[in-house]
Amino acid sequence: MSDFHQNGIIANFHNLADRKVEELEAELVGFSRKQKMGLILPSLFSELEGPALTHIIDELARVPYLEEIVIGLDRADRDQFLHAREFFSHLPQHHRILWNDGPRLKALDAELEKEGLSPTGAGQRPQCLVLYGLHAGFGSRDGGRSPRLRYRHL
């Protein structure tokens, strides 16, 4: 199944190849005036060491329609997490890094595991499920700084 085929309330991209980027971006800017948008960006620490993620972050820094970026950082020790904070620090959007291997998320995962609620498997799909859930909880716990965003897995 293609990454662009989803059912239900999940966004489904159509006609990406036949539209100009400028047209798509103008539409997104217009939509962002009505509905705040965010991006969930799962990543491995190893991706911070290559050119691809650096280029992606440079491009995201110029995106005017994203209100917030939630970054999932996987397979990183404490020093690598600190490096990631510096790496993502030039993003102008409100952003937060969820360190999947850090003590707080490991403790949360253990609690979820006890209740049979922990996402299973490795990779981006379970990481995204955790990121969605954690972000949903931030809106009510951070003093209103985080806008209530509706995320679509793209």
DSSP file (Angstrom, degrees, kcal/mol; ACC not computed):
  #  RESIDUE AA STRUCTURE BP1 BP2  ACC     N-H-->O    O-->H-N    N-H-->O    O-->H-N    TCO  KAPPA ALPHA  PHI   PSI    X-CA   Y-CA   Z-CA
    1    1 A M              0   0    0      0, 0.0     5,-0.0     0, 0.0     0, 0.0   0.000 360.0 360.0 360.0 133.8    0.0    0.0    0.0
    2    2 A S    >   -     0   0    0      1,-0.1     3,-1.6     2,-0.1     0, 0.0  -0.290 360.0-121.1 -64.9 149.8    1.3    3.4   -0.9
    3    3 A D  T 3  S+     0   0    0      1,-0.3    -1,-0.1     3,-0.0     0, 0.0   0.737 113.4  57.7 -60.8 -22.3    2.2    5.9    1.8
    4    4 A F  T 3  S+     0   0    0      8,-0.1     2,-0.7     1,-0.1    -1,-0.3   0.365  85.9  88.7 -94.3   5.5   -0.3    8.2    0.3
    5    5 A H    <   +     0   0    0     -3,-1.6     2,-0.3     7,-0.1     7,-0.1  -0.902  51.8 149.9-107.0 111.1   -3.3    5.9    0.6
    6    6 A Q        -     0   0    0     -2,-0.7     2,-0.3     4,-0.1    -3,-0.0  -0.939  31.1-142.4-134.2 155.5   -5.0    6.2    3.9
    7    7 A N    >   +     0   0    0     -2,-0.3     3,-0.8     4,-0.0     2,-0.2  -0.800  60.1  15.0-114.8 161.0   -8.6    5.7    5.0
    8    8 A G  T 3  S-     0   0    0     -2,-0.3    -2,-0.1     1,-0.2     0, 0.0  -0.523 121.6 -19.2  84.5-145.4  -10.8    7.6    7.4
    9    9 A I  T 3  S+     0   0    0     -2,-0.2     2,-0.2     2,-0.1    -1,-0.2   0.418 102.3 113.0 -84.7   2.8   -9.9   11.0    8.8
   10   10 A I  S <  S-     0   0    0     -3,-0.8    -4,-0.1     1,-0.1   142,-0.1  -0.535  80.0 -99.0 -76.2 139.6   -6.3   10.7    7.9
   11   11 A A        -     0   0    0     -2,-0.2     2,-0.5    -6,-0.1    -1,-0.1  -0.267  35.4-160.8 -58.4 141.7   -5.1   13.1    5.2
   12   12 A N        -     0   0    0     -7,-0.1     2,-0.3    -3,-0.1    -7,-0.1  -0.966  10.7-140.7-128.8 113.1   -4.8   11.6    1.8
   13   13 A F        -     0   0    0     -2,-0.5     2,-0.4    -9,-0.2     3,-0.1  -0.547  22.0-176.5 -76.8 134.9   -2.7   13.4   -0.8
   14   14 A H        +     0   0    0     -2,-0.3    -2,-0.0     1,-0.1     0, 0.0  -0.961  59.2   4.8-126.0 147.3   -4.0   13.5   -4.3
   15   15 A N        +     0   0    0     -2,-0.4     4,-0.2     1,-0.1    -1,-0.1   0.852  68.7 149.6  55.0  45.7   -2.4   14.9   -7.4
   16   16 A L    >   +     0   0    0      1,-0.2     3,-0.6     2,-0.1    -1,-0.1   0.834  69.0  53.2 -75.2 -32.0    1.0   15.8   -6.0
   17   17 A A  T 3  S+     0   0    0      1,-0.2    -1,-0.2     3,-0.0    -2,-0.1   0.794 107.9  48.2 -76.0 -28.1    2.9   15.2   -9.2
   18   18 A D  T 3  S+     0   0    0      2,-0.1     2,-0.4     0, 0.0    -1,-0.2   0.349  97.5  80.5 -99.0   7.1    0.7   17.5  -11.4
   19   19 A R  S <  S-     0   0    0     -3,-0.6     2,-0.2    -4,-0.2     3,-0.0  -0.874  80.9-112.6-115.8 147.3    0.6   20.6   -9.2
   20   20 A K     >  -     0   0    0     -2,-0.4     4,-2.0     1,-0.1     3,-0.3  -0.500  21.9-127.3 -74.2 144.5    3.2   23.3   -8.8
   21   21 A V  H  > S+     0   0    0      1,-0.2     4,-2.8     2,-0.2     5,-0.2   0.889 110.6  56.5 -57.9 -41.0    4.9   23.5   -5.4
   22   22 A E  H  > S+     0   0    0      1,-0.2     4,-2.2     2,-0.2    -1,-0.2   0.876 106.3  50.0 -60.3 -38.2    4.0   27.2   -5.2
   23   23 A E  H  > S+     0   0    0     -3,-0.3     4,-1.9     2,-0.2    -1,-0.2   0.923 112.1  47.0 -66.6 -45.2    0.3   26.4   -5.6
   24   24 A L  H  X S+     0   0    0     -4,-2.0     4,-2.2     1,-0.2    -2,-0.2   0.920 113.0  49.0 -62.6 -44.2    0.4   23.7   -2.9
   25   25 A E  H  X S+     0   0    0     -4,-2.8     4,-2.6     1,-0.2    -1,-0.2   0.890 108.7  52.6 -66.1 -38.7    2.2   26.0   -0.5
   26   26 A A  H  X S+     0   0    0     -4,-2.2     4,-2.2    -5,-0.2    -1,-0.2   0.901 109.7  49.9 -62.0 -39.9   -0.2   28.9   -1.1
   27   27 A E  H  X S+     0   0    0     -4,-1.9     4,-2.4     2,-0.2    -2,-0.2   0.902 111.0  49.0 -64.8 -41.1   -3.0   26.5   -0.3
   28   28 A L  H  X S+     0   0    0     -4,-2.2     4,-2.4     2,-0.2    -2,-0.2   0.892 109.3  51.8 -66.4 -39.8   -1.3   25.4    2.9
   29   29 A V  H  X S+     0   0    0     -4,-2.6     4,-0.8     2,-0.2    -2,-0.2   0.929 111.6  47.6 -61.4 -45.0   -0.7   29.0    4.0
   30   30 A G  H >X S+     0   0    0     -4,-2.2     3,-0.7     1,-0.2     4,-0.5   0.912 112.4  48.5 -62.0 -43.4   -4.3   29.8    3.4
   31   31 A F  H >X S+     0   0    0     -4,-2.4     4,-2.6     1,-0.2     3,-1.4   0.872 103.7  61.3 -64.6 -36.6   -5.4   26.7    5.4
   32   32 A S  H 3< S+     0   0    0     -4,-2.4    -1,-0.2     1,-0.3    -2,-0.2   0.717  94.6  62.9 -66.7 -19.3   -3.1   27.5    8.2
   33   33 A R  H << S+     0   0    0     -4,-0.8    -1,-0.3    -3,-0.7    -2,-0.2   0.774 114.4  33.2 -72.4 -25.2   -4.9   30.8    8.8
   34   34 A K  H << S+     0   0    0     -3,-1.4     2,-0.4    -4,-0.5    -2,-0.2   0.788 131.4  24.5 -96.9 -35.5   -8.0   28.8    9.6
   35   35 A Q  S  < S-     0   0    0     -4,-2.6    -1,-0.3   115,-0.0   114,-0.1  -0.980  80.4-124.4-138.0 120.1   -6.5   25.7   11.3
   36   36 A K        -     0   0    0     -2,-0.4   114,-0.7   112,-0.2     2,-0.4  -0.345  31.0-153.6 -62.9 143.1   -3.1   25.6   13.0
   37   37 A M        -     0   0    0     28,-0.5    30,-3.6   112,-0.1    31,-1.0  -0.914  14.9-179.7-123.7 148.0   -0.8   22.9   11.6
   38   38 A G  E     -a   68   0A   0    112,-0.4     2,-0.4    -2,-0.4   114,-0.3  -0.871  17.7-134.0-136.6 171.6    2.0   21.0   13.0
   39   39 A L  E     -a   69   0A   0     29,-2.0    31,-2.9    -2,-0.3     2,-0.6  -0.993   4.1-150.8-130.8 134.7    4.5   18.3   11.9
   40   40 A I  E     -a   70   0A   0     -2,-0.4    31,-0.2   112,-0.2   114,-0.2  -0.940  17.7-170.8-103.3 123.6    5.5   15.2   13.7
   41   41 A L  E     -a   71   0A   0     29,-3.1    31,-1.8    -2,-0.6     2,-0.2  -0.853   4.3-164.4-121.2  93.5    9.1   14.3   12.6
   42   42 A P  E     +a   72   0A   0      0, 0.0     2,-0.3     0, 0.0    31,-0.2  -0.572  21.7 167.3 -75.0 139.8   10.3   10.9   13.8
   43   43 A S  E     -a   73   0A   0     29,-2.6    31,-2.3    -2,-0.2     2,-0.3  -0.998  34.6-132.2-152.1 154.0   14.1   10.5   13.5
   44   44 A L  E >>  -a   74   0A   0     -2,-0.3     3,-1.3    29,-0.2     4,-0.5  -0.754  32.0-119.8 -95.6 150.6   17.0    8.4   14.5
   45   45 A F  G >4 S+     0   0    0     29,-2.2     3,-2.0    -2,-0.3     4,-0.5   0.895 112.6  65.2 -58.4 -37.0   20.1   10.1   16.0
   46   46 A S  G >4 S+     0   0    0      1,-0.3     3,-1.0     2,-0.2    -1,-0.3   0.778  91.8  63.9 -57.8 -26.0   22.1    8.6   13.1
   47   47 A E  G X4 S+     0   0    0     -3,-1.3     3,-0.9     1,-0.2     6,-0.6   0.748  92.1  63.3 -70.6 -22.3   20.1   10.8   10.7
   48   48 A L  G << S+     0   0    0     -3,-2.0    -1,-0.2    -4,-0.5    -2,-0.2   0.693  97.2  59.0 -71.9 -17.5   21.4   13.9   12.4
   49   49 A E  G <  S+     0   0    0     -3,-1.0    -1,-0.2    -4,-0.5    -2,-0.2   0.530  98.7  69.0 -89.7  -7.3   24.9   12.9   11.2
   50   50 A G  S <> S-     0   0    0     -3,-0.9     4,-0.8    -4,-0.2     3,-0.1  -0.591  86.9-113.0-109.8 172.6   24.0   12.9    7.5
   51   51 A P  H  > S+     0   0    0      0, 0.0     4,-2.2     0, 0.0     5,-0.2   0.756 101.4  71.1 -76.3 -24.7   23.2   15.6    5.0
   52   52 A A  H  > S+     0   0    0      1,-0.2     4,-2.3     2,-0.2     5,-0.1   0.940 100.8  41.6 -62.8 -50.7   19.5   14.7    4.4
   53   53 A L  H  > S+     0   0    0     -6,-0.6     4,-2.7     1,-0.2     5,-0.2   0.863 111.9  56.5 -67.9 -34.0   18.1   15.7    7.7
   54   54 A T  H  X S+     0   0    0     -4,-0.8     4,-2.1    -7,-0.3    -1,-0.2   0.927 109.9  45.8 -59.4 -44.0   20.2   18.9    7.8
   55   55 A H  H  X S+     0   0    0     -4,-2.2     4,-2.2     2,-0.2    -2,-0.2   0.907 111.5  51.8 -65.0 -42.4   18.6   19.8    4.4
   56   56 A I  H  X S+     0   0    0     -4,-2.3     4,-2.8     1,-0.2    -2,-0.2   0.920 110.7  48.0 -61.0 -44.4   15.1   18.9    5.7
   57   57 A I  H  X S+     0   0    0     -4,-2.7     4,-2.1     2,-0.2    -1,-0.2   0.898 109.2  53.3 -65.3 -40.7   15.6   21.1    8.7
   58   58 A D  H  < S+     0   0    0     -4,-2.1     4,-0.4    -5,-0.2    -1,-0.2   0.905 112.6  45.0 -59.5 -41.0   16.8   24.0    6.6
   59   59 A E  H >< S+     0   0    0     -4,-2.2     3,-1.4     1,-0.2     4,-0.2   0.922 111.2  52.0 -68.9 -44.5   13.7   23.7    4.4
   60   60 A L  H >< S+     0   0    0     -4,-2.8     3,-1.6     1,-0.3    -2,-0.2   0.839  99.6  64.6 -61.6 -32.5   11.4   23.4    7.4
   61   61 A A  T 3< S+     0   0    0     -4,-2.1    -1,-0.3     1,-0.3    -2,-0.2   0.741 104.0  47.9 -62.8 -21.4   12.9   26.6    8.9
   62   62 A R  T <  S+     0   0    0     -3,-1.4    -1,-0.3    -4,-0.4    -2,-0.2   0.398  83.4 111.1 -98.8   1.9   11.5   28.5    5.9
   63   63 A V    X   -     0   0    0     -3,-1.6     3,-0.5    -4,-0.2    30,-0.0  -0.676  46.5-170.2 -82.8 117.3    8.0   27.0    6.1
   64   64 A P  T 3  S+     0   0    0      0, 0.0    -1,-0.1     0, 0.0    -4,-0.0   0.632  75.6  60.2 -82.8 -12.4    5.5   29.7    7.2
   65   65 A Y  T 3  S+     0   0    0    -29,-0.0     2,-0.6     2,-0.0   -28,-0.5   0.440  78.5  95.2-101.4   1.4    2.5   27.5    7.8
   66   66 A L    <   -     0   0    0     -3,-0.5   -28,-0.2    -6,-0.2    28,-0.1  -0.828  45.5-175.6 -95.2 124.9    3.7   25.2   10.5
   67   67 A E  S    S+     0   0    0    -30,-3.6    27,-1.2    -2,-0.6     2,-0.3   0.835  70.2   5.8 -82.2 -37.1    2.9   26.3   14.0
   68   68 A E  E     -ab  38  94A   0    -31,-1.0   -29,-2.0    25,-0.2     2,-0.4  -0.996  55.7-152.3-151.0 149.7    4.8   23.5   15.8
   69   69 A I  E     -ab  39  95A   0     25,-2.2    27,-1.8    -2,-0.3     2,-0.6  -0.994   9.0-161.3-126.0 125.1    7.2   20.6   15.1
   70   70 A V  E     -ab  40  96A   0    -31,-2.9   -29,-3.1    -2,-0.4     2,-0.5  -0.934  13.0-160.7-107.2 118.7    7.3   17.6   17.4
   71   71 A I  E     -ab  41  97A   0     25,-3.1    27,-3.6    -2,-0.6     2,-0.6  -0.871   7.4-154.7-106.9 124.8   10.5   15.7   16.9
   72   72 A G  E     -ab  42  98A   0    -31,-1.8   -29,-2.6    -2,-0.5     2,-0.6  -0.881  11.4-161.8 -96.1 120.7   10.8   12.1   18.0
   73   73 A L  E     -ab  43  99A   0     25,-2.7    27,-2.5    -2,-0.6    28,-0.5  -0.914  12.4-177.9-108.5 120.3   14.5   11.2   18.7
   74   74 A D  E     +a   44   0A   0    -31,-2.3   -29,-2.2    -2,-0.6    25,-0.0  -0.842  56.3  19.5-119.6 152.9   15.3    7.5   18.8
   75   75 A R  S    S+     0   0    0     -2,-0.3     2,-0.4     1,-0.2    -1,-0.2   0.937  88.2 132.2  56.8  54.4   18.4    5.5   19.5
   76   76 A A        -     0   0    0     -3,-0.2    -1,-0.2   -31,-0.1    25,-0.1  -0.998  45.7-147.9-136.7 135.8   20.2    8.3   21.3
   77   77 A D     >  -     0   0    0     -2,-0.4     4,-2.3     1,-0.0     5,-0.2  -0.290  46.2 -85.4 -87.1-176.4   22.1    8.5   24.5
   78   78 A R  H  > S+     0   0    0      1,-0.2     4,-2.4     2,-0.2     5,-0.2   0.909 128.6  48.6 -61.5 -45.1   22.2   11.6   26.7
   79   79 A D  H  > S+     0   0    0      1,-0.2     4,-2.1     2,-0.2    -1,-0.2   0.893 112.4  49.6 -62.4 -38.5   25.1   13.3   24.9
   80   80 A Q  H  > S+     0   0    0      2,-0.2     4,-2.4     1,-0.2    -1,-0.2   0.871 108.5  53.3 -68.4 -36.2   23.4   12.6   21.6
   81   81 A F  H  X S+     0   0    0     -4,-2.3     4,-2.1     2,-0.2    -2,-0.2   0.927 108.7  49.4 -61.5 -44.6   20.1   14.1   22.9
   82   82 A L  H  X S+     0   0    0     -4,-2.4     4,-1.5     1,-0.2    -2,-0.2   0.892 110.6  50.5 -62.5 -38.8   22.0   17.3   23.9
   83   83 A H  H  X S+     0   0    0     -4,-2.1     4,-2.6     1,-0.2    -1,-0.2   0.903 107.9  53.6 -62.9 -40.8   23.5   17.4   20.5
   84   84 A A  H  X S+     0   0    0     -4,-2.4     4,-2.5     1,-0.2    -2,-0.2   0.880 103.0  56.9 -63.4 -38.0   20.0   17.0   18.9
   85   85 A R  H  X S+     0   0    0     -4,-2.1     4,-0.5     1,-0.2    -1,-0.2   0.914 111.7  42.7 -58.7 -42.2   18.8   20.0   21.0
   86   86 A E  H >< S+     0   0    0     -4,-1.5     3,-0.8     2,-0.2     4,-0.4   0.913 111.5  55.4 -68.5 -42.6   21.5   22.1   19.4
   87   87 A F  H 3< S+     0   0    0     -4,-2.6     3,-0.5     1,-0.2    -2,-0.2   0.893 116.0  36.1 -57.4 -44.1   20.9   20.6   15.9
   88   88 A F  H >< S+     0   0    0     -4,-2.5     3,-1.8     1,-0.2    -1,-0.2   0.474  90.9  97.8 -89.7  -2.2   17.1   21.5   16.0
   89   89 A S  T << S+     0   0    0     -3,-0.8    -1,-0.2    -4,-0.5    -2,-0.1   0.708  72.5  63.3 -65.2 -21.3   17.6   24.8   17.8
   90   90 A H  T 3  S+     0   0    0     -3,-0.5    -1,-0.3    -4,-0.4    -2,-0.1   0.470  72.2 114.0 -85.8   2.2   17.5   27.0   14.7
   91   91 A L    <   -     0   0    0     -3,-1.8     4,-0.1     1,-0.2   -30,-0.1  -0.583  57.6-154.3 -67.6 126.7   13.9   26.0   13.8
   92   92 A P        +     0   0    0      0, 0.0    -1,-0.2     0, 0.0   -31,-0.1   0.748  69.4  87.2 -76.4 -21.3   11.8   29.2   14.2
   93   93 A Q  S    S-     0   0    0      1,-0.1     2,-0.2   -33,-0.1   -25,-0.2  -0.382  99.1 -92.3 -72.6 154.0    8.7   27.2   14.9
   94   94 A H  E     +b   68   0A   0    -27,-1.2   -25,-2.2   -28,-0.1     2,-0.3  -0.517  61.8 174.7 -59.9 129.9    7.8   26.1   18.4
   95   95 A H  E     -b   69   0A   0     -2,-0.2     2,-0.4   -27,-0.2   -25,-0.2  -0.984  22.7-166.7-142.6 153.6    9.4   22.7   18.6
   96   96 A R  E     -b   70   0A   0    -27,-1.8   -25,-3.1    -2,-0.3     2,-0.6  -0.993  14.8-140.7-138.8 146.5    9.9   20.0   21.2
   97   97 A I  E     -b   71   0A   0     -2,-0.4     2,-0.8   -27,-0.2   -25,-0.2  -0.931   7.9-156.9-109.3 123.5   12.1   16.9   21.1
   98   98 A L  E     -b   72   0A   0    -27,-3.6   -25,-2.7    -2,-0.6     2,-1.1  -0.890  11.7-150.1-101.6 109.2   10.7   13.8   22.6
   99   99 A W  E >   -b   73   0A   0     -2,-0.8     3,-1.7   -27,-0.2     6,-0.4  -0.676   8.9-167.7 -84.8  99.9   13.8   11.6   23.6
  100  100 A N  T 3  S+     0   0    0    -27,-2.5    -1,-0.2    -2,-1.1   -26,-0.2   0.750  86.2  46.3 -63.9 -26.0   12.5    8.1   23.2
  101  101 A D  T 3  S+     0   0    0    -28,-0.5    -1,-0.3   -25,-0.1   -23,-0.1   0.336  90.7 110.4 -98.1   6.5   15.5    6.5   25.0
  102  102 A G  S <> S-     0   0    0     -3,-1.7     4,-2.2     1,-0.1     5,-0.2  -0.338  83.0-106.2 -78.7 164.0   15.4    9.1   27.8
  103  103 A P  H  > S+     0   0    0      0, 0.0     4,-2.1     0, 0.0     5,-0.2   0.846 114.9  51.9 -62.3 -36.1   14.5    8.1   31.4
  104  104 A R  H  > S+     0   0    0      2,-0.2     4,-2.1     1,-0.2     5,-0.1   0.932 113.8  41.1 -70.6 -43.6   11.0    9.8   31.3
  105  105 A L  H  > S+     0   0    0     -6,-0.4     4,-2.5     2,-0.2    -1,-0.2   0.832 113.4  54.6 -73.7 -29.6    9.8    8.2   28.1
  106  106 A K  H  X S+     0   0    0     -4,-2.2     4,-2.1     2,-0.2    -2,-0.2   0.914 109.9  47.6 -64.9 -41.3   11.3    4.8   29.1
  107  107 A A  H  X S+     0   0    0     -4,-2.1     4,-2.1    -5,-0.2    -2,-0.2   0.909 112.1  49.4 -65.1 -41.8    9.3    5.0   32.4
  108  108 A L  H  X S+     0   0    0     -4,-2.1     4,-2.6     1,-0.2     5,-0.2   0.921 109.8  51.2 -62.4 -43.3    6.2    5.9   30.5
  109  109 A D  H  X S+     0   0    0     -4,-2.5     4,-2.6     1,-0.2    -1,-0.2   0.888 107.8  52.8 -61.7 -38.9    6.7    3.0   28.2
  110  110 A A  H  X S+     0   0    0     -4,-2.1     4,-2.1     2,-0.2    -1,-0.2   0.902 109.9  48.7 -63.3 -40.6    7.1    0.7   31.1
  111  111 A E  H  X S+     0   0    0     -4,-2.1     4,-1.3     2,-0.2    -2,-0.2   0.933 112.9  46.8 -63.3 -45.8    3.8    1.9   32.6
  112  112 A L  H  <>S+     0   0    0     -4,-2.6     5,-3.4     1,-0.2     6,-0.7   0.892 109.8  54.5 -63.0 -39.2    2.0    1.5   29.3
  113  113 A E  H ><5S+     0   0    0     -4,-2.6     3,-1.4     4,-0.3    -1,-0.2   0.906 103.9  55.0 -61.1 -42.8    3.6   -2.0   28.9
  114  114 A K  H 3<5S+     0   0    0     -4,-2.1    -1,-0.2     1,-0.3    -2,-0.2   0.851 111.8  44.3 -58.8 -34.6    2.2   -3.0   32.3
  115  115 A E  T 3<5S-     0   0    0     -4,-1.3    -1,-0.3    -3,-0.2    -2,-0.2   0.411 116.9-113.6 -91.1   1.4   -1.3   -2.1   31.1
  116  116 A G  T < 5S+     0   0    0     -3,-1.4    -3,-0.2    -4,-0.3    -2,-0.1   0.764  89.3 110.3  72.6  25.1   -0.8   -3.8   27.7
  117  117 A L      < +     0   0    0     -5,-3.4    -4,-0.3    -6,-0.2    -5,-0.1   0.421  36.1 118.6-111.5  -1.1   -0.9   -0.4   26.0
  118  118 A S  S    S-     0   0    0     -6,-0.7     2,-0.0    -9,-0.1    -9,-0.0  -0.479  72.1-110.6 -71.7 132.4    2.6    0.0   24.8
  119  119 A P        -     0   0    0      0, 0.0     2,-0.2     0, 0.0    -1,-0.1  -0.379  38.2-137.0 -59.5 137.9    3.0    0.2   21.0
  120  120 A T        +     0   0    0     -3,-0.1     2,-0.0     2,-0.1     0, 0.0  -0.605  55.4  28.2 -99.5 159.8    4.7   -2.9   19.7
  121  121 A G  S    S-     0   0    0     -2,-0.2     2,-0.3     5,-0.1     0, 0.0  -0.130  79.8 -84.9  87.0 175.7    7.5   -3.3   17.2
  122  122 A A  S    S+     0   0    0      4,-0.1     3,-0.2    -2,-0.0     2,-0.2  -0.772  74.3  51.6-116.6 163.3   10.3   -1.0   16.1
  123  123 A G  S  > S-     0   0    0     -2,-0.3     4,-1.3     1,-0.2     5,-0.1  -0.592  96.5 -43.8 110.2-168.8   10.3    1.8   13.6
  124  124 A Q  H  > S+     0   0    0     -2,-0.2     4,-3.0     1,-0.2     5,-0.2   0.813 118.5  64.8 -75.6 -32.3    8.4    5.0   12.8
  125  125 A R  H  > S+     0   0    0     -3,-0.2     4,-1.9     2,-0.2    -1,-0.2   0.959 109.0  37.7 -61.8 -53.0    4.8    3.7   13.2
  126  126 A P  H  > S+     0   0    0      0, 0.0     4,-2.0     0, 0.0    -1,-0.2   0.890 116.4  54.7 -64.7 -34.9    5.0    2.9   16.9
  127  127 A Q  H  X S+     0   0    0     -4,-1.3     4,-2.4     1,-0.2    -2,-0.2   0.917 107.5  49.7 -62.3 -42.2    7.1    6.0   17.5
  128  128 A C  H  X S+     0   0    0     -4,-3.0     4,-2.9     2,-0.2     5,-0.2   0.887 106.6  55.5 -64.3 -38.9    4.5    8.2   15.7
  129  129 A L  H  X S+     0   0    0     -4,-1.9     4,-2.2    -5,-0.2    -1,-0.2   0.926 110.8  44.9 -59.6 -43.8    1.7    6.7   17.9
  130  130 A V  H  X S+     0   0    0     -4,-2.0     4,-2.9     2,-0.2     5,-0.3   0.918 112.6  51.5 -65.5 -43.1    3.6    7.7   21.0
  131  131 A L  H  X S+     0   0    0     -4,-2.4     4,-2.5     2,-0.2     5,-0.2   0.913 110.1  49.1 -61.5 -43.1    4.4   11.2   19.6
  132  132 A Y  H  X S+     0   0    0     -4,-2.9     4,-2.3     2,-0.2    -1,-0.2   0.951 114.4  45.3 -59.7 -49.0    0.7   11.7   18.8
  133  133 A G  H  X S+     0   0    0     -4,-2.2     4,-1.4    -5,-0.2    -2,-0.2   0.913 114.0  47.4 -63.7 -44.2   -0.4   10.7   22.2
  134  134 A L  H  X S+     0   0    0     -4,-2.9     4,-1.1     1,-0.2     3,-0.2   0.912 112.4  49.6 -65.4 -41.1    2.2   12.7   24.1
  135  135 A H  H >X S+     0   0    0     -4,-2.5     4,-1.0    -5,-0.3     3,-0.7   0.903 104.6  58.3 -65.6 -38.4    1.5   15.8   22.1
  136  136 A A  H 3< S+     0   0    0     -4,-2.3     4,-0.3     1,-0.3     3,-0.3   0.863 107.3  49.1 -58.4 -34.7   -2.2   15.5   22.7
  137  137 A G  H >X S+     0   0    0     -4,-1.4     3,-0.8    -3,-0.2     4,-0.6   0.738  98.4  68.2 -76.4 -23.1   -1.5   15.7   26.4
  138  138 A F  H XX S+     0   0    0     -4,-1.1     4,-1.6    -3,-0.7     3,-1.2   0.856  84.2  70.9 -65.3 -35.4    0.7   18.7   26.1
  139  139 A G  H 3< S+     0   0    0     -4,-1.0     5,-0.4     1,-0.3    -1,-0.2   0.805 107.5  35.0 -55.1 -32.3   -2.1   21.1   25.2
  140  140 A S  H <4 S+     0   0    0     -3,-0.8    -1,-0.3    -4,-0.3     3,-0.2   0.539 119.5  49.4 -99.0  -7.1   -3.6   20.9   28.7
  141  141 A R  H << S+     0   0    0     -3,-1.2    -2,-0.2    -4,-0.6    -3,-0.1   0.546  94.9  65.2-110.6  -9.0   -0.3   20.7   30.7
  142  142 A D  S >< S-     0   0    0     -4,-1.6     3,-1.2     4,-0.1    -1,-0.1   0.039 112.8 -95.4-109.5  29.4    1.9   23.4   29.4
  143  143 A G  T 3  S-     0   0    0      1,-0.2    -3,-0.1    -3,-0.2    -4,-0.1   0.742  76.6 -63.0  70.8  22.2    0.0   26.5   30.4
  144  144 A G  T 3  S+     0   0    0     -5,-0.4    -1,-0.2    -6,-0.3     4,-0.1   0.541 104.7 122.0  82.4   5.4   -1.7   26.9   27.1
  145  145 A R    <   +     0   0    0     -3,-1.2    -2,-0.1    -7,-0.1    -6,-0.1   0.857  60.5  71.4 -69.8 -32.5    1.6   27.5   25.1
  146  146 A S  S    S-     0   0    0     -8,-0.3    -4,-0.1    -7,-0.1    -2,-0.1  -0.731  84.0-134.7 -88.5 121.5    0.9   24.6   22.9
  147  147 A P        -     0   0    0      0, 0.0     2,-1.1     0, 0.0    -8,-0.1  -0.383  27.9-104.5 -68.5 152.0   -1.9   25.1   20.4
  148  148 A R        -     0   0    0     -9,-0.1     2,-0.3    -4,-0.1  -112,-0.2  -0.682  51.6-174.0 -76.6 104.2   -4.4   22.3   20.0
  149  149 A L        -     0   0    0     -2,-1.1     2,-0.7   -14,-0.1  -112,-0.1  -0.761  24.5-137.6-103.5 146.9   -3.2   21.0   16.6
  150  150 A R        -     0   0    0   -114,-0.7  -112,-0.4    -2,-0.3     2,-0.4  -0.923  26.5-154.4-101.2 118.1   -4.8   18.3   14.6
  151  151 A Y        -     0   0    0     -2,-0.7     2,-0.4  -114,-0.1  -112,-0.1  -0.727  10.5-164.6 -98.2 142.2   -2.1   16.0   13.3
  152  152 A R        -     0   0    0     -2,-0.4     2,-0.8  -114,-0.3  -112,-0.2  -0.988  25.6-124.6-120.2 131.7   -2.3   13.9   10.1
  153  153 A H              0   0    0     -2,-0.4  -114,-0.0     1,-0.2    -2,-0.0  -0.678 360.0 360.0 -76.4 112.1    0.2   11.1    9.6
  154  154 A L              0   0    0     -2,-0.8    -1,-0.2  -114,-0.2  -141,-0.1   0.405 360.0 360.0-106.9 360.0    1.6   12.1    6.2
